[in-house]
């Protein structure tokens, strides 16, 4: 079983976003004066800095089982 390019890209992007959010959480934990609002703003800004391409699914026939 394999994933189509579109879904594989989404899985990769999700992993990148989770890594960025975890790193942001560590930054916030080191600052005891960081408010919830500031924490969310930092998380949103961290994700905005990522370049996430948009992948369109292609109408092509692929051998074997493909998950979409």
GIRANOR-V57694 format. One record per helix or strand. SS is the DSSP state (a for helix, b for strand). FROM is the first residue (numbers start at 1). LEN is the number of residues. If there is no record, write none. Layout:
ss = (SS	SS)
from = (FROM	FROM)
len = (LEN	LEN)
//
This chain:
ss = (b	a	a	b)
from = (2	5	36	66)
len = (2	25	13	2)
//
